[in-house]
Amino acid sequence: MTSMDATAAQLLGQIGVRANARLRRAGAPTLVAVAHGSRHPAAARAVRELLDAVRALRPELPVHLGHLELGEPLLADTLAALRGRVVLVPLLFTRGHHVTHDLPAAVAAAPHLDARIAAPLGPHPLLASALHARLTEAGYRGGRLTGVVLAAAGSRAPESAADTARTAALLGARLGGTPVQPAYASAAAPTVSEAVELLRARGCRRIAVASCFAAPGLFADRTRDAAPGVVGRPLGAHPALARLVVRRYEEASRAALVPA
């Protein structure tokens, strides 16, 4: 690191410390975790466990849950019951329609709140860490002629595809340069099966699948069924994902307090 880089990092750190102190004086905003929702019987439990892990990291912080659909409480009901400052943290991994349209609409429908929307959970090195860990738990060992499919929900938004591609690059770097091919469970191409064939065409003989989903559900089941071998389970309450939720909350909370 150059002396200029070190000075810049020191200044940014001082700004962050001051912003955190101001947050404590003002009272921390409520964290509203926004899950998509699922009819899968294990989905609600996985999200609750993730939020328990978030509370363990920040026990002083009020944490609530809202679902976009297919789960209770719905986001609109959660926001209606709250007052004051809130930060919505999407338990989603890209800038898809839910993040860019549904969350702003939910905030607009709750004018009684001072609300901010945090960035989605991806791309981020902590997400790559959680994906790597789930692959390792499932038996992934890497090595020559190995490829990985990064399975995501999918979206028609080009920003979403760019975010998934960036996450794939971060995961590939973490895996020591292993090829990582994005794939989608809906709304975009390639599918998991098509991504497997793309990796085989590149000479990969052992192919694992990383599941970029917060909780079990239809998309995670589709991914598992299409996987040719090792498949990582949904991220759930992995410690790195819980830290990432807190990180996104803190970034959004500080944004209003850091002078331009």
Backbone bond lengths (Angstrom), bond angles and torsions (degrees), N, CA, C in turn:
res aa  C-N    CA-C-N  psi(-1)  N-CA   C-N-CA  omega(-1)  CA-C   N-CA-C  phi
1 M - - - 1.470 - - 1.519 109.28 -
2 T 1.345 118.46 131.29 1.450 122.01 178.02 1.518 109.94 -73.72
3 S 1.359 115.24 164.88 1.463 119.35 178.25 1.520 111.00 -62.62
4 M 1.357 116.08 -34.59 1.472 119.27 177.32 1.519 110.54 -65.81
5 D 1.351 116.80 -43.17 1.459 120.35 177.96 1.515 110.82 -61.84
6 A 1.333 116.15 -42.26 1.466 120.54 -178.98 1.522 110.85 -63.72
7 T 1.339 116.04 -40.98 1.462 119.85 178.56 1.523 110.95 -64.45
8 A 1.339 116.87 -42.91 1.467 120.69 178.97 1.519 110.79 -63.38
9 A 1.338 116.88 -42.84 1.462 120.36 179.26 1.520 110.76 -62.98
10 Q 1.356 116.32 -39.51 1.456 119.78 179.13 1.518 111.41 -64.14
11 L 1.352 116.43 -43.05 1.456 120.06 178.69 1.520 111.74 -63.30
12 L 1.341 116.63 -43.08 1.466 119.72 178.37 1.518 110.90 -62.78
13 G 1.333 116.24 -39.55 1.457 119.49 178.13 1.513 111.74 -63.08
14 Q 1.361 116.97 -40.13 1.454 120.43 178.58 1.521 111.03 -65.20
15 I 1.347 116.31 -39.37 1.466 119.90 176.80 1.520 110.44 -61.32
16 G 1.360 116.25 -43.80 1.454 120.21 179.76 1.511 112.26 -62.45
17 V 1.342 117.30 -40.90 1.462 121.00 178.71 1.523 110.16 -63.03
18 R 1.336 116.63 -45.37 1.469 119.88 179.38 1.522 111.08 -63.24
19 A 1.338 116.06 -41.74 1.469 119.26 -179.44 1.520 110.88 -64.42
20 N 1.348 117.12 -41.05 1.463 119.76 178.27 1.523 110.85 -63.71
21 A 1.343 117.38 -39.34 1.455 120.23 178.44 1.528 110.62 -63.20
22 R 1.328 116.30 -40.23 1.466 119.69 177.82 1.518 111.23 -66.09
23 L 1.333 116.86 -36.85 1.461 119.68 176.34 1.519 111.14 -61.04
24 R 1.331 116.33 -43.37 1.467 119.66 -179.08 1.520 110.31 -63.84
25 R 1.343 117.03 -41.44 1.463 119.58 -179.96 1.526 111.03 -66.02
26 A 1.329 116.17 -39.26 1.461 119.85 -177.04 1.522 112.87 -78.70
27 G 1.322 117.85 -16.33 1.452 121.06 -172.96 1.506 109.52 90.83
28 A 1.320 116.51 123.39 1.456 120.68 -174.02 1.522 110.93 -64.98
29 P 1.322 117.89 138.00 1.465 119.51 173.57 1.529 110.78 -62.96
30 T 1.301 116.10 155.45 1.459 121.26 174.55 1.525 110.12 -71.39
31 L 1.314 116.27 135.55 1.464 120.97 174.61 1.522 108.47 -89.73
32 V 1.310 117.00 121.40 1.464 122.33 174.84 1.523 107.47 -110.42
33 A 1.309 116.48 106.24 1.462 121.16 176.47 1.523 108.30 -79.25
34 V 1.319 115.73 128.90 1.469 120.84 -176.53 1.522 109.08 -109.53
35 A 1.322 116.04 108.99 1.460 121.85 176.58 1.519 109.52 -97.59
36 H 1.328 115.29 153.61 1.466 118.13 176.85 1.508 110.88 -66.36
37 G 1.341 116.52 -47.73 1.453 121.63 -175.06 1.512 111.13 104.12
38 S 1.322 116.28 148.77 1.464 121.71 -177.17 1.515 109.40 -159.42
39 R 1.326 114.85 152.22 1.467 119.68 173.66 1.534 111.22 -85.57
40 H 1.312 117.41 -6.71 1.462 120.98 -178.80 1.528 109.15 -61.70
41 P 1.332 118.42 132.00 1.471 119.95 -174.86 1.522 114.37 -62.63
42 A 1.324 118.41 -23.62 1.470 120.30 -178.00 1.520 112.91 -93.34
43 A 1.325 118.32 -7.86 1.462 120.42 -173.81 1.521 112.07 -65.74
44 A 1.318 117.11 -48.82 1.466 120.23 -176.97 1.523 110.90 -61.50
45 R 1.315 116.87 -39.80 1.468 119.79 179.55 1.519 111.49 -63.66
46 A 1.340 116.66 -41.37 1.464 120.26 -179.77 1.523 111.13 -62.98
47 V 1.327 117.28 -41.80 1.462 120.43 179.72 1.523 110.14 -67.54
48 R 1.336 117.64 -41.14 1.476 119.89 178.21 1.523 110.57 -61.05
49 E 1.334 116.91 -40.82 1.463 119.85 179.83 1.524 111.22 -65.92
50 L 1.339 116.76 -37.89 1.452 119.61 176.36 1.525 110.72 -62.17
51 L 1.312 117.37 -44.42 1.464 119.83 -179.32 1.525 111.40 -69.30
52 D 1.328 117.91 -30.88 1.468 119.86 173.19 1.531 110.31 -63.01
53 A 1.325 116.29 -38.25 1.465 120.08 177.67 1.529 110.65 -67.21
54 V 1.323 117.24 -37.31 1.466 120.92 176.15 1.527 109.68 -63.91
55 R 1.317 117.39 -44.37 1.481 120.57 179.57 1.522 111.07 -63.12
56 A 1.323 117.19 -35.02 1.458 119.92 178.12 1.526 111.20 -65.27
57 L 1.338 117.13 -32.94 1.460 120.83 177.43 1.525 111.87 -75.00
58 R 1.333 117.33 -35.08 1.469 121.99 -177.88 1.531 109.14 -132.61
59 P 1.342 117.10 72.51 1.473 119.26 -173.46 1.521 114.20 -63.24
60 E 1.342 117.61 -19.84 1.463 119.75 -179.56 1.514 112.66 -83.43
61 L 1.314 116.90 -4.78 1.462 121.37 -169.57 1.530 111.13 -95.18
62 P 1.340 118.12 129.60 1.468 119.59 173.14 1.531 109.97 -72.11
63 V 1.322 116.25 125.26 1.463 122.43 -176.73 1.526 109.01 -124.69
64 H 1.327 116.02 126.47 1.462 121.32 178.20 1.525 109.19 -127.91
65 L 1.324 115.44 164.36 1.454 122.54 -177.94 1.519 110.10 -122.74
66 G 1.324 116.12 140.54 1.459 121.56 171.95 1.514 109.52 -140.59
67 H 1.332 117.74 140.47 1.458 122.82 179.81 1.526 110.08 -105.17
68 L 1.317 114.90 143.16 1.458 119.57 174.78 1.522 111.16 -72.55
69 E 1.321 116.77 -34.31 1.457 122.35 178.78 1.523 108.27 -167.68
70 L 1.308 116.45 167.84 1.468 123.57 170.41 1.526 113.76 58.58
71 G 1.318 117.51 25.42 1.457 119.53 178.50 1.514 110.65 -166.15
72 E 1.311 115.90 161.33 1.461 121.28 178.33 1.525 109.13 -124.23
73 P 1.352 116.09 144.79 1.467 126.78 -1.98 1.521 111.32 -76.07
74 L 1.321 115.52 151.22 1.455 119.84 172.96 1.529 109.30 -72.01
75 L 1.312 115.98 152.58 1.461 120.40 -177.43 1.520 111.49 -57.59
76 A 1.327 117.19 -42.30 1.469 119.90 -178.75 1.521 111.25 -59.15
77 D 1.333 117.41 -39.47 1.463 121.05 179.90 1.525 111.14 -69.76
78 T 1.323 116.73 -39.40 1.465 119.84 177.80 1.521 110.67 -62.13
79 L 1.327 117.09 -46.68 1.460 120.27 -178.89 1.528 111.50 -65.96
80 A 1.315 117.02 -35.92 1.463 119.99 -179.82 1.517 111.82 -62.94
81 A 1.321 117.39 -28.99 1.461 121.82 -176.26 1.524 113.08 -87.46
82 L 1.325 117.97 -9.09 1.459 121.56 -175.86 1.519 111.66 -99.46
83 R 1.325 115.35 162.61 1.459 122.01 176.26 1.528 108.31 -138.41
84 G 1.326 115.01 156.77 1.449 119.42 174.78 1.514 113.13 85.90
85 R 1.334 115.55 -143.67 1.464 121.99 -174.76 1.526 110.49 -95.33
86 V 1.318 115.38 135.01 1.460 120.75 178.93 1.527 109.02 -136.73
87 V 1.322 115.42 152.18 1.457 122.20 171.78 1.518 107.65 -123.33
88 L 1.319 116.26 119.97 1.458 121.80 176.78 1.527 108.69 -86.47
89 V 1.322 116.12 120.80 1.462 121.15 178.05 1.522 108.07 -110.96
90 P 1.323 118.38 107.30 1.472 119.62 179.99 1.516 111.07 -70.49
91 L 1.333 116.02 129.37 1.469 120.83 173.50 1.523 107.72 -85.29
92 L 1.306 114.51 51.30 1.462 125.64 -177.57 1.515 107.21 -130.14
93 F 1.326 116.84 160.42 1.456 119.36 -165.37 1.520 115.06 -113.46
94 T 1.326 117.59 -3.13 1.466 120.23 -178.79 1.523 109.98 -145.99
95 R 1.320 114.10 171.26 1.470 121.56 177.19 1.525 109.96 -85.98
96 G 1.317 115.66 62.88 1.455 121.23 176.40 1.519 111.43 -87.63
97 H 1.319 115.98 -172.35 1.465 122.31 -174.04 1.527 111.82 -59.10
98 H 1.317 117.98 -39.14 1.467 119.83 -178.85 1.525 110.71 -60.39
99 V 1.324 116.61 -41.77 1.466 120.80 -177.11 1.521 111.07 -75.50
100 T 1.318 117.18 -42.59 1.465 119.68 -172.86 1.529 113.99 -86.00
101 H 1.345 117.59 -20.10 1.464 120.01 -177.82 1.532 113.10 -123.21
102 D 1.325 117.90 -51.22 1.460 119.98 -174.25 1.529 112.60 -66.67
103 L 1.334 117.23 -41.59 1.468 118.72 -179.08 1.526 112.13 -69.52
104 P 1.328 119.71 -44.93 1.469 117.65 173.96 1.532 112.84 -58.92
105 A 1.325 117.57 -36.70 1.462 120.00 177.85 1.525 111.17 -64.93
106 A 1.337 116.72 -38.82 1.462 120.27 178.53 1.526 111.15 -65.31
107 V 1.331 116.18 -39.08 1.464 119.89 178.11 1.530 110.26 -67.12
108 A 1.320 116.64 -41.73 1.466 120.15 179.42 1.523 111.79 -62.49
109 A 1.334 116.14 -29.97 1.461 120.66 179.90 1.525 112.48 -82.95
110 A 1.334 117.59 0.02 1.464 121.54 178.74 1.524 109.27 -126.49
111 P 1.342 118.23 64.87 1.467 120.74 -174.81 1.521 113.87 -67.56
112 H 1.333 117.42 -11.80 1.456 119.96 178.47 1.530 111.94 -75.09
113 L 1.332 117.42 -8.50 1.455 121.95 -177.89 1.522 111.43 -105.63
114 D 1.326 115.65 148.31 1.457 122.30 166.54 1.527 105.76 -94.92
115 A 1.321 116.09 95.30 1.472 120.59 -167.55 1.523 111.32 -115.14
116 R 1.325 113.91 143.30 1.458 122.37 172.07 1.513 108.40 -125.39
117 I 1.313 116.08 152.65 1.462 121.53 177.76 1.516 108.11 -113.51
118 A 1.319 116.52 122.33 1.457 121.88 178.74 1.526 110.14 -77.02
119 A 1.310 115.22 164.50 1.465 120.81 175.60 1.528 109.67 -67.84
120 P 1.326 117.86 154.16 1.471 119.53 173.40 1.524 110.18 -62.37
121 L 1.311 115.88 168.68 1.461 120.58 -173.31 1.527 113.60 -73.44
122 G 1.318 116.95 -16.83 1.453 118.49 177.84 1.519 110.49 -124.81
123 P 1.323 114.46 161.45 1.466 127.72 -6.92 1.528 111.10 -79.77
124 H 1.335 116.56 151.89 1.463 121.62 178.32 1.518 108.44 -167.74
125 P 1.331 118.53 144.64 1.466 120.26 177.44 1.527 113.70 -57.93
126 L 1.329 118.28 -32.68 1.469 119.42 177.45 1.525 111.16 -64.99
127 L 1.323 117.51 -34.62 1.465 120.42 175.82 1.520 110.04 -65.76
128 A 1.325 117.13 -44.06 1.467 120.21 176.95 1.520 111.13 -60.29
129 S 1.329 117.10 -37.19 1.461 120.83 178.09 1.521 111.39 -63.32
130 A 1.334 116.70 -44.01 1.464 120.16 179.74 1.528 111.37 -66.17
131 L 1.325 117.05 -41.22 1.468 120.61 178.00 1.529 110.69 -62.16
132 H 1.318 116.76 -43.57 1.470 121.34 178.13 1.521 110.56 -60.12
133 A 1.325 116.26 -44.49 1.464 119.95 -178.79 1.524 111.67 -62.74
134 R 1.317 116.85 -42.71 1.473 119.04 179.54 1.535 110.87 -65.62
135 L 1.327 117.90 -36.27 1.463 120.08 175.76 1.530 110.70 -63.43
136 T 1.325 116.27 -44.90 1.464 120.52 -179.54 1.524 111.05 -62.37
137 E 1.323 116.74 -42.19 1.465 120.61 177.27 1.528 111.44 -58.65
138 A 1.328 116.23 -34.25 1.464 120.66 -177.30 1.529 113.02 -81.21
139 G 1.339 116.52 -7.18 1.461 119.35 177.26 1.511 115.00 112.99
140 Y 1.317 117.81 6.79 1.468 120.69 178.85 1.517 110.37 -65.37
141 R 1.353 115.70 133.50 1.463 120.77 179.70 1.525 112.39 -125.59
142 G 1.304 118.86 -10.33 1.454 121.37 177.87 1.510 112.18 72.27
143 G 1.329 116.11 -152.47 1.457 121.35 -179.70 1.516 111.87 104.26
144 R 1.339 115.23 179.12 1.455 121.43 -179.54 1.529 111.56 -62.77
145 L 1.298 115.78 150.32 1.469 123.21 177.26 1.525 112.43 61.83
146 T 1.336 116.07 25.91 1.466 120.82 178.36 1.527 109.35 -107.08
147 G 1.314 115.89 139.49 1.461 121.83 174.08 1.511 109.91 -132.40
148 V 1.322 115.75 160.52 1.469 121.72 -179.10 1.517 109.05 -129.89
149 V 1.308 115.76 134.85 1.463 122.35 170.77 1.526 107.72 -96.56
150 L 1.318 116.74 127.95 1.462 121.72 173.65 1.521 108.03 -97.56
151 A 1.318 116.52 105.05 1.460 121.60 -175.90 1.525 110.30 -91.76
152 A 1.331 116.33 123.89 1.459 122.83 179.93 1.521 109.21 -126.26
153 A 1.326 116.08 171.29 1.459 120.40 -176.02 1.524 111.60 -65.56
154 G 1.324 116.77 -45.07 1.457 120.33 -179.35 1.515 112.63 101.43
155 S 1.328 115.73 147.76 1.461 122.77 -179.67 1.521 108.08 -160.19
156 R 1.323 115.81 154.98 1.465 119.76 175.00 1.530 112.17 -82.36
157 A 1.316 117.49 -8.95 1.459 120.91 -177.53 1.525 110.29 -75.40
158 P 1.330 117.98 128.35 1.468 119.54 179.09 1.520 112.83 -62.16
159 E 1.340 117.51 -30.73 1.460 119.86 177.75 1.521 111.33 -63.57
160 S 1.321 116.27 -34.38 1.458 120.62 178.78 1.519 110.81 -65.80
161 A 1.333 116.94 -44.92 1.461 120.18 178.02 1.516 111.17 -62.31
162 A 1.339 117.08 -38.36 1.460 120.30 178.13 1.521 111.10 -63.92
163 D 1.327 117.18 -39.99 1.465 120.53 178.51 1.525 111.24 -64.84
164 T 1.330 116.83 -42.30 1.458 119.95 179.17 1.526 110.44 -65.44
165 A 1.325 116.81 -39.60 1.465 119.79 177.91 1.520 110.86 -62.50
166 R 1.311 116.90 -39.13 1.466 120.35 178.31 1.531 111.10 -66.46
167 T 1.324 116.70 -40.76 1.462 119.50 176.21 1.520 110.85 -62.78
168 A 1.337 116.60 -40.09 1.466 119.95 177.12 1.523 110.71 -60.72
169 A 1.335 116.70 -40.95 1.462 119.83 178.75 1.524 111.47 -65.33
170 L 1.324 117.39 -40.98 1.459 120.62 177.97 1.524 111.26 -63.86
171 L 1.350 115.97 -41.22 1.461 119.33 179.02 1.524 110.40 -67.17
172 G 1.328 117.43 -42.18 1.451 120.20 178.50 1.513 112.23 -59.75
173 A 1.338 116.82 -41.62 1.461 120.28 177.78 1.523 110.73 -64.54
174 R 1.313 116.67 -39.36 1.463 120.16 179.35 1.526 111.42 -66.60
175 L 1.335 116.15 -29.22 1.459 121.25 179.53 1.534 111.77 -89.42
176 G 1.323 116.82 14.96 1.450 120.30 175.17 1.513 114.79 77.35
177 G 1.322 116.94 28.06 1.452 120.51 178.90 1.510 114.83 93.61
178 T 1.324 118.42 8.43 1.461 121.77 175.57 1.530 109.79 -60.08
179 P 1.336 118.99 135.23 1.468 119.97 176.61 1.536 111.19 -62.48
180 V 1.303 116.11 130.83 1.470 121.60 177.96 1.517 107.83 -124.35
181 Q 1.311 116.29 119.92 1.460 123.46 -176.74 1.538 110.07 -107.18
182 P 1.343 118.47 117.52 1.470 118.86 175.07 1.528 111.41 -63.08
183 A 1.322 115.52 149.10 1.462 122.43 175.33 1.520 107.78 -149.88
184 Y 1.334 116.00 164.77 1.455 119.42 -171.00 1.522 111.07 -136.78
185 A 1.337 114.33 143.34 1.457 120.26 178.92 1.519 112.29 -84.90
186 S 1.344 117.49 -14.57 1.466 120.48 178.61 1.521 109.03 -164.70
187 A 1.320 116.46 160.74 1.475 125.00 165.91 1.517 115.87 68.31
188 A 1.327 119.02 -6.68 1.461 120.43 -177.76 1.520 109.25 -153.73
189 A 1.310 115.13 166.00 1.458 121.89 179.25 1.536 108.49 -121.29
190 P 1.351 115.56 153.76 1.461 128.62 4.40 1.528 112.40 -84.48
191 T 1.318 115.88 161.88 1.459 121.16 170.04 1.525 108.72 -74.37
192 V 1.323 116.27 172.90 1.463 119.81 177.54 1.530 110.29 -60.48
193 S 1.321 117.62 -45.24 1.465 120.50 -179.93 1.524 111.37 -61.71
194 E 1.338 116.72 -40.24 1.463 119.90 178.47 1.528 111.32 -67.66
195 A 1.343 116.49 -37.32 1.465 120.09 178.35 1.519 111.13 -65.24
196 V 1.330 116.78 -37.10 1.468 120.42 176.53 1.526 109.67 -59.46
197 E 1.318 116.96 -44.58 1.470 120.58 179.77 1.526 111.53 -65.96
198 L 1.324 117.50 -36.27 1.459 120.48 176.87 1.528 111.26 -62.46
199 L 1.326 116.68 -40.95 1.461 119.96 178.51 1.532 111.28 -69.23
200 R 1.311 116.24 -38.16 1.469 118.77 177.55 1.526 110.75 -63.40
201 A 1.343 116.07 -35.93 1.462 119.42 177.98 1.524 111.71 -66.48
202 R 1.326 116.50 -21.65 1.466 121.27 177.23 1.529 112.21 -89.17
203 G 1.331 116.73 2.96 1.451 120.55 177.28 1.503 115.64 97.98
204 C 1.330 117.72 5.12 1.466 120.31 179.04 1.526 109.51 -77.03
205 R 1.312 115.98 130.64 1.461 120.68 -179.46 1.525 112.30 -107.68
206 R 1.314 116.46 -26.06 1.467 120.92 175.41 1.521 107.81 -114.38
207 I 1.330 116.10 121.87 1.463 120.57 -173.73 1.529 109.60 -126.66
208 A 1.326 115.10 124.78 1.460 122.18 175.50 1.524 108.92 -110.66
209 V 1.317 116.02 162.05 1.467 121.19 -178.49 1.521 109.10 -125.45
210 A 1.331 115.80 124.87 1.462 122.37 174.35 1.519 108.72 -96.30
211 S 1.320 116.85 129.62 1.468 122.34 -176.17 1.518 109.90 -97.89
212 C 1.328 116.50 107.25 1.461 121.53 -179.41 1.528 109.74 -91.68
213 F 1.325 114.66 66.35 1.458 122.59 179.62 1.522 108.02 -132.16
214 A 1.318 116.53 142.54 1.461 119.82 -179.92 1.524 112.23 -73.56
215 A 1.335 116.90 -28.58 1.460 120.26 -173.21 1.524 109.85 -151.13
216 P 1.323 117.56 162.63 1.462 120.08 173.77 1.519 110.97 -60.17
217 G 1.327 115.14 154.12 1.450 120.59 179.70 1.511 110.35 172.29
218 L 1.320 115.44 -170.77 1.463 121.29 -177.62 1.524 111.48 -57.77
219 F 1.335 117.01 -45.56 1.463 119.94 -176.66 1.525 111.46 -68.02
220 A 1.314 116.19 -40.03 1.465 118.76 177.52 1.523 110.98 -64.90
221 D 1.325 117.50 -37.61 1.465 120.59 177.62 1.531 110.89 -65.76
222 R 1.337 116.77 -42.39 1.465 119.50 177.12 1.528 110.89 -59.89
223 T 1.306 115.27 -41.96 1.466 120.22 -179.89 1.514 111.02 -62.75
224 R 1.319 116.46 -47.49 1.467 120.49 179.83 1.522 111.24 -59.63
225 D 1.328 116.38 -42.48 1.467 119.97 -177.40 1.527 112.11 -67.65
226 A 1.339 117.38 -27.73 1.463 120.82 -178.29 1.525 112.93 -90.91
227 A 1.331 117.16 -9.40 1.467 120.21 -175.96 1.527 110.66 -71.61
228 P 1.334 117.73 135.72 1.466 120.12 -179.37 1.526 114.14 -83.92
229 G 1.324 116.56 -9.08 1.469 119.51 -177.73 1.513 109.84 -163.21
230 V 1.325 116.22 -123.81 1.457 121.49 -178.83 1.529 110.23 -60.98
231 V 1.328 116.25 133.60 1.460 121.09 176.58 1.527 108.30 -138.25
232 G 1.311 116.19 125.33 1.455 120.47 177.49 1.518 110.63 -73.35
233 R 1.309 116.09 144.44 1.465 119.30 179.00 1.523 110.64 -79.56
234 P 1.329 118.45 166.07 1.467 120.52 177.84 1.524 111.40 -54.70
235 L 1.313 116.19 155.99 1.461 121.06 -168.55 1.518 113.43 -71.63
236 G 1.328 117.89 -35.17 1.453 121.08 173.99 1.519 112.74 52.03
237 A 1.323 115.39 -131.42 1.462 121.79 -174.35 1.519 112.72 -93.06
238 H 1.326 118.08 29.39 1.459 118.67 177.92 1.528 109.50 -57.00
239 P 1.330 118.39 136.93 1.470 120.36 -176.42 1.522 113.90 -55.73
240 A 1.337 117.83 -37.27 1.462 119.33 179.80 1.525 111.01 -65.36
241 L 1.333 117.70 -35.69 1.459 119.95 178.84 1.528 110.20 -70.19
242 A 1.326 117.45 -39.22 1.465 119.92 176.76 1.520 110.72 -62.05
243 R 1.331 117.46 -41.27 1.466 120.19 177.20 1.524 110.94 -63.86
244 L 1.321 116.37 -35.37 1.460 120.23 179.84 1.527 111.24 -68.24
245 V 1.316 117.62 -39.17 1.467 120.55 175.75 1.529 109.87 -58.72
246 V 1.333 116.02 -45.84 1.466 119.82 178.31 1.528 110.70 -63.49
247 R 1.328 116.79 -41.62 1.464 120.48 179.86 1.528 111.09 -60.03
248 R 1.324 117.26 -46.43 1.465 119.60 179.92 1.536 111.16 -63.57
249 Y 1.319 116.14 -39.21 1.468 120.34 176.92 1.530 110.41 -60.92
250 E 1.315 116.46 -47.48 1.463 120.04 -177.56 1.521 111.56 -65.15
251 E 1.340 116.88 -39.34 1.467 119.58 178.05 1.523 111.08 -60.20
252 A 1.322 116.68 -46.05 1.465 120.39 -178.61 1.525 111.09 -69.17
253 S 1.324 117.16 -36.12 1.474 120.65 179.85 1.504 111.59 -66.66
254 R 1.332 117.12 -40.22 1.467 121.14 -177.26 1.517 112.45 -76.27
255 A 1.317 117.42 -23.71 1.468 119.90 -173.41 1.520 112.03 -56.15
256 A 1.320 116.67 -38.21 1.459 119.90 -178.34 1.523 112.21 -76.48
257 L 1.340 117.42 -14.85 1.445 120.68 -174.20 1.511 113.60 -102.25
258 V 1.334 117.19 -14.73 1.456 120.88 -178.38 1.535 108.29 -88.32
259 P 1.329 117.84 123.52 1.471 119.27 -179.26 1.504 112.41 -63.61
260 A 1.328 116.99 145.44 1.470 121.78 179.57 1.524 110.17 -69.47
